[in-house]
Amino acid sequence: MIHHVVFWKLKPEALEGGRVRDLAQVRELGAAMLGVVPGLLHVEVHANAMPGNDASDLALFTRLESWEALQGYEVHPAHVKFRALVGALRTERRGFDYEAP
Protein backbone atom coordinates (compact mmCIF):
# COMPACT_ATOMS: atom_id res chain seq x y z
CA MET A 1 0.00 0.00 0.00
CA ILE A 2 1.24 3.48 -0.89
CA HIS A 3 0.80 6.40 1.48
CA HIS A 4 0.78 9.85 -0.11
CA VAL A 5 1.00 12.72 2.38
CA VAL A 6 1.05 16.42 1.54
CA PHE A 7 1.42 19.44 3.83
CA TRP A 8 0.66 23.01 2.78
CA LYS A 9 1.38 26.45 4.18
CA LEU A 10 -1.45 28.75 3.08
CA LYS A 11 -1.55 32.37 1.97
CA PRO A 12 -2.62 34.81 4.70
CA GLU A 13 -5.87 35.53 2.83
CA ALA A 14 -6.75 31.80 2.94
CA LEU A 15 -6.70 31.95 6.73
CA GLU A 16 -9.01 33.64 9.16
CA GLY A 17 -7.83 33.94 12.73
CA GLY A 18 -5.22 31.27 11.99
CA ARG A 19 -7.85 28.85 10.69
CA VAL A 20 -8.42 27.64 7.11
CA ARG A 21 -11.31 29.63 5.60
CA ASP A 22 -12.30 27.20 2.82
CA LEU A 23 -11.77 23.97 4.75
CA ALA A 24 -15.25 22.59 3.98
CA GLN A 25 -14.73 23.09 0.25
CA VAL A 26 -11.25 21.54 0.31
CA ARG A 27 -12.56 18.54 2.26
CA GLU A 28 -15.51 18.16 -0.12
CA LEU A 29 -13.25 18.04 -3.19
CA GLY A 30 -10.89 15.67 -1.40
CA ALA A 31 -13.73 13.31 -0.51
CA ALA A 32 -15.08 13.53 -4.06
CA MET A 33 -11.91 11.78 -5.32
CA LEU A 34 -12.74 8.61 -3.39
CA GLY A 35 -14.59 6.09 -5.55
CA VAL A 36 -13.66 8.07 -8.68
CA VAL A 37 -9.87 7.83 -8.84
CA PRO A 38 -8.85 4.22 -9.57
CA GLY A 39 -6.79 2.67 -6.79
CA LEU A 40 -7.47 5.46 -4.27
CA LEU A 41 -8.45 3.73 -1.03
CA HIS A 42 -8.55 6.49 1.57
CA VAL A 43 -8.57 10.31 1.73
CA GLU A 44 -8.34 12.63 4.74
CA VAL A 45 -7.95 16.41 4.73
CA HIS A 46 -7.16 18.16 8.01
CA ALA A 47 -6.42 21.68 9.18
CA ASN A 48 -3.73 22.07 11.79
CA ALA A 49 -5.22 22.26 15.29
CA MET A 50 -2.10 24.09 16.52
CA PRO A 51 -1.35 26.68 13.80
CA GLY A 52 1.85 28.69 13.98
CA ASN A 53 4.62 30.28 11.95
CA ASP A 54 6.61 27.05 11.67
CA ALA A 55 3.61 24.76 11.19
CA SER A 56 1.78 23.64 8.07
CA ASP A 57 -1.81 24.84 7.85
CA LEU A 58 -3.39 21.98 5.91
CA ALA A 59 -2.60 18.30 5.33
CA LEU A 60 -3.75 15.57 2.97
CA PHE A 61 -3.39 11.88 3.87
CA THR A 62 -4.17 9.29 1.18
CA ARG A 63 -3.65 5.58 0.69
CA LEU A 64 -3.44 4.00 -2.74
CA GLU A 65 -3.21 0.42 -3.97
CA SER A 66 0.13 0.79 -5.79
CA TRP A 67 2.75 3.12 -7.20
CA GLU A 68 0.91 2.86 -10.52
CA ALA A 69 -2.30 4.03 -8.81
CA LEU A 70 -0.38 7.03 -7.42
CA GLN A 71 0.82 7.90 -10.93
CA GLY A 72 -2.77 7.71 -12.19
CA TYR A 73 -4.01 9.76 -9.24
CA GLU A 74 -1.58 12.57 -10.08
CA VAL A 75 -3.14 13.14 -13.51
CA HIS A 76 -6.76 12.19 -12.80
CA PRO A 77 -9.23 15.07 -13.46
CA ALA A 78 -10.70 14.84 -9.93
CA HIS A 79 -7.23 15.27 -8.43
CA VAL A 80 -6.33 18.03 -10.90
CA LYS A 81 -9.45 19.92 -9.73
CA PHE A 82 -8.50 19.39 -6.07
CA ARG A 83 -4.91 20.43 -6.74
CA ALA A 84 -6.06 23.62 -8.50
CA LEU A 85 -8.18 24.66 -5.51
CA VAL A 86 -5.43 24.07 -2.96
CA GLY A 87 -2.80 25.49 -5.31
CA ALA A 88 -4.62 28.81 -5.36
CA LEU A 89 -4.58 28.90 -1.55
CA ARG A 90 -1.00 27.85 -0.80
CA THR A 91 2.42 29.40 -0.60
CA GLU A 92 4.30 26.18 0.13
CA ARG A 93 3.87 22.45 -0.50
CA ARG A 94 5.70 19.45 0.94
CA GLY A 95 4.95 15.92 -0.19
CA PHE A 96 5.97 12.53 1.16
CA ASP A 97 5.29 9.13 -0.42
CA TYR A 98 6.12 5.77 1.08
CA GLU A 99 5.17 2.11 0.89
CA ALA A 100 3.89 0.30 3.98
CA PRO A 101 1.71 -2.74 4.66
Steps between C-alpha positions, in 0.01 A plus 500: 500500500624848411456792737498845341522787749505870416537802729424857395572844640217730390490862389393744773175572313412127511505515879269669743618530857761233426237258370443379142211699349401257222553177693152362423552550127848345506369200695205462262726488193736263679216264589365522145817325374417183693315248284593698187879476484602139427706345778432779752402327824490776760498882516523732801539878499579675828574852617769539761351519850812683623575759228820701518777659297699177472200271452317388188141620478342214306579132442385227264536131590422241231552129451521342157523142377834537318762733359316474168179617671692800639620587149141481374376705795743781416344557157138405571253788434353477853847543650590776253188689617595447866859604433385819324288604799775441755763642265318832495504509881858395575842655520688178573457127437683200644425147387602161635432160342583164650405134481372319809282196568 
